[in-house]
Amino acid sequence: MPRDNAEPFWVKAWFAKKDKEKLRPGLDCTVTRDSDGTVFQGQIEQQLAQEALPGSNNPDDYIAVRIALNESAGLLPGEAVSCRLRLPWF
């Protein structure tokens, strides 16, 4: 949980456009810091406005989402992370 009087820490992640319907608020995500493998848990907070993935010129290839982290001890702004969705079984 976020600290008292502190903004929750979040990451921006891009997913393939074909997965747009799966990217719902509240969907659980595992976020792994690329540099050392530290794992954080979070949930999709919202889909963001259409924008290009960094390094790409085409904003139509990916969907950007904001993932709110449950705890972010040691994660710094701008650090590279990898995100994995935990899709529910229907």
Phi, psi and omega per residue, in radians:
M1 nan 2.599 3.120
P2 -1.125 2.676 3.081
R3 -1.162 2.700 3.078
D4 -0.982 2.421 3.087
N5 1.046 0.344 3.117
A6 -2.048 2.531 3.045
E7 -1.188 2.430 3.055
P8 -1.132 2.547 3.122
F9 -1.426 2.478 -3.138
W10 -2.489 2.823 3.065
V11 -2.202 2.670 3.034
K12 -1.770 2.306 -3.134
A13 -2.319 2.631 3.105
W14 -2.015 2.377 3.103
F15 -2.205 2.742 -3.133
A16 -1.003 2.472 -3.103
K17 -1.015 -0.547 -3.140
K18 -1.090 -0.324 -3.120
D19 -1.677 0.166 -3.036
K20 -0.915 -0.755 -3.089
E21 -1.186 -0.352 3.133
K22 -1.456 -0.307 -2.999
L23 -1.515 1.278 -3.095
R24 -1.782 2.545 3.041
P25 -0.950 2.427 3.138
G26 1.622 -0.203 3.133
L27 -1.169 2.245 -3.112
D28 -1.209 2.500 3.139
C29 -2.386 2.571 2.970
T30 -1.896 2.214 -3.108
V31 -2.015 2.182 -3.100
T32 -2.051 2.191 3.086
R33 -1.211 2.194 -3.071
D34 -1.111 -0.604 -3.026
S35 -1.209 -0.564 -3.071
D36 -2.454 0.021 3.077
G37 1.430 0.117 3.091
T38 -1.059 2.365 -3.059
V39 -1.892 2.374 3.087
F40 -2.178 2.630 3.100
Q41 -1.900 2.564 3.116
G42 -2.864 -3.038 3.141
Q43 -2.419 2.590 3.030
I44 -1.113 2.248 3.114
E45 -1.630 -0.751 -3.140
Q46 -2.945 2.723 2.940
Q47 -1.385 2.513 -3.105
L48 -1.790 2.931 3.099
A49 -1.017 2.610 -3.129
Q50 -1.022 2.234 3.079
E51 -2.710 2.728 -3.108
A52 -1.281 2.500 2.980
L53 -1.061 2.397 3.114
P54 -0.905 2.282 -3.121
G55 1.603 -0.063 3.134
S56 -2.049 2.625 3.101
N57 -1.743 -0.131 -3.057
N58 -1.879 1.879 -3.125
P59 -1.281 -0.112 -3.072
D60 -1.557 -0.099 -3.077
D61 -1.426 -0.472 -3.022
Y62 -2.348 2.781 3.066
I63 -1.934 2.208 3.107
A64 -1.595 2.420 3.082
V65 -2.314 2.743 3.038
R66 -1.833 2.210 3.136
I67 -1.967 2.032 3.083
A68 -1.444 2.268 -3.121
L69 -1.619 2.471 3.096
N70 -1.202 -0.636 3.118
E71 -2.658 2.499 -3.049
S72 -2.350 0.468 -3.070
A73 -0.876 2.078 3.055
G74 1.545 -0.190 3.122
L75 -1.397 2.285 -3.089
L76 -1.886 2.590 3.089
P77 -0.967 2.359 3.103
G78 1.558 -0.123 3.122
E79 -1.217 2.516 3.120
A80 -1.347 2.363 3.104
V81 -2.366 2.827 3.004
S82 -2.028 2.494 -3.081
C83 -2.145 2.422 3.091
R84 -2.237 2.224 3.092
L85 -1.403 2.557 3.019
R86 -1.938 1.639 -3.076
L87 -1.368 2.395 3.103
P88 -1.280 2.654 3.049
W89 -1.495 2.408 3.121
F90 -1.904 nan nan
